[in-house]
Amino acid sequence: MSSQKKLVSTTSCLRVHKLINDVIMSGKSSFLGVLFVVSFFLVPQVFTVEASTIANTSTSTPVSIPTGYAGASVVKSLLTTFFKDSPAMVEIARCESEFRQFNDAGTVLRGGLGYGMVGVFQFNEAIHTKDALRLGFDLTTLPGNLGYAKHLYTVSGTQPWNSSKACWNTASKSVVSVADRAKLLAQIQLLLKQVALLQTQLAKL
């Protein structure tokens, strides 16, 4: 077992011990309650997944994500696979960062007010860092940023990115219906008649 896995495994055990103690102290010391806590934290995926590989639940196959610098074209390709069944997430990444985790200088991309947004999905560090780290995701890394994005999408859909919805929501973009098109054509015909009438009047001058 690698030192990384040992560290995560130890952390998991400490969490299990703390939660069991909390359950007991709160008076909910039933066998089922303790069993639930233990089973939740002892799922193998929690402490055996490497940081550079995140399970793609859409395809049931792991997607290898580089831990270092990756250009926009590489990130876009990864996202297409990582969010195979959620194309809106690819559009969100395009709008938020143009598929960039790093800027041209090779440092982590930061934007927004006070440069408080980070990475591909431009997470607000003040709001999301604590929860992300608790789940094992470092938002300043590409695996962490994408992994936390998938977690949020699973829990809340695209709602966390509603502030940029006008950019990424292709369904909301202007679509002219048949009725609207007919109305628009009628208005154009009316304008053409008015122009023709005006030209006739000008010719008489």
N, C-alpha and C positions, 0 to 999 in steps of 0.2 A: 504494500500500500504506500502511495506517495505521501510526502509530508503534507501536501495540500489536502489530500483526502483525510489524513489523520486529524488535521486541524478542524475540518468541517465535521468529522465524525465526533470529535470531542465536544465541539460546540453544540451539536445536536443532543448529545447525552446530557449536557448541562441544562439545555432548554427543557428536556424531558423531565429531569429531576425537579427543576423549578416549577414547571406547570403542575406536576403531580402534587408537589407540596402546596401550591396555591389551591388546587382542587380540594385537598384534604382540609386545609385551614378554613376554606369557605363553607365547610359542612357538606360538600358534594362528594364525599369520599366513597361513592358507590363503585363496585367493581367495573361496571360498564363505563363510568366516567373516566377512571384511570386507564382502562383498556383503550378508550378512544384517544386519549392523549398520547399513549405509547405508540399505537398503531399509526397515528398521524405523522409522528416524527421519525419513525423507523422505516418508512417506505424507502427502499434502496435508492430511488432516483434522487432523494433529497441530498444524500451525501456521497454519491458516486459519480455524478456528472461532472466532467472537467469544465473549467471556466470557458474554454474556447469552443465547446460544443454544447449547443442548446437544442433540446428536442423540438422538432417541428411537428406539432400535434396534427396539423392538417394532412401531412403525408405519412406520419408515423415513422419517419426516418430522420436521423440527426443531420443537422446542417452545420458544417464546420465554419466558424467565423474567426477570422484573423484577430489576434489580440493587439497587434500593432497597427501601423498606418495602413489605410486602405482608401484608394481613390473613389470618387463618386461613381464611376462605372462599375467598379467591383461591388460597392454597397448596393447599388440598384439591382444588380444581378442576384445578390444574396437575398434582398428583400422580395424579389419576384418569387423565389422559392420558399422563403421563410413564411411569407404571407400569401401562399398560393391561393387559398380560398378566401382571402380578404384583400382584394385589390385596392380597396379604399385606403388601407394602411400604406401602400406603396405611394399613392397620391399624396397622402399626408406627409410622408417623408420628403417628397419632392417639394411641397410647399413650405415646409418648415425649415429645411436645410439644404435643399437641392442635393440630397443624398450624401451629405458630408458629415463625418464625425470629427474631422480635423480640418483646420484651415490650411492655407497654402504654406504657412511656416511650419506645419507639422504638429502644431499644438492643438489641444481640444477646442473645437468650435464653440464659441459662446456668442449669444445674441440677446435680443430683447432689452428691456429697461434695465440699466445697470449691468448688462451682460450676465444676467442671472439665469439665462436659459442655456442648456448644454446638450451638445451632440445632435445626432441624426433627427431625433424626435423632439428636440428643443424642450426638454423637461425643465421646469422651474426648480432649481436646486433647493431653494428654501422650503418648498412644499414637498418634493418627492424624495430627496436624498435619504432621509431617515427610513422611510418605508422600503425604498429600494435596497438599501444595505441590509435591512432586516431580512429581506428575501434572498440576499446573496448577490445582488446586482450592483455593480459599480457603474454609475451613469456616465462616467468619463471614459469608459472603454466601450468599444463597439459591441462586444458580446453582452455587456451589461445594459447598454442603452436599448439594444434590440430585444433582449430578454425581458426587460421591464415593460417595454412597449407591448409585447405579446401578453404579458400578465395583465396589464391595464385593459387591453382590448378584450381579453377573456372575461374580465370582471365588469367592465363598463362600456364596452363597444368603442365607438369613436367619440363619445361624449367629452373625454378629456381634451380633445383638440377642436372643440366647437368654435373657439375664437378665430380659427383660420378656415372655418367651414366654407366660406364663400370662395376660397381658392381651390380646395380639394374635392368638394362635393359635386361631382359631374352631373348628378341627377338634378341638382338645383340650378344648373346653368340654363340660361334662357332658351326655351324651346317654343317655337311658334306653332300653335295648334291650327287645325284646318279652319276653324271659325275665325281665329285671329287673322289668319292669312287672307281670308275672304274679305274681312273688314278692312284690312290694310290695302288690298287691291282696290276696293271701292273708294277709299280715300284718295288713292293715287289717281284714279280715273276722274274724280271730282276736281282735283288740282289741275289735271291736264286740260279739262274743259274750261276752268277759270283762266288758265294761261292762254288758251286759244282765244277766249273772249277778249282778254286784255290786249292780245296782239292785234285783233280786229279793230279795237277801239284806237289803238296807237296808229294803225295804218290810215285811219280817217283824219288824223291831225295834219 
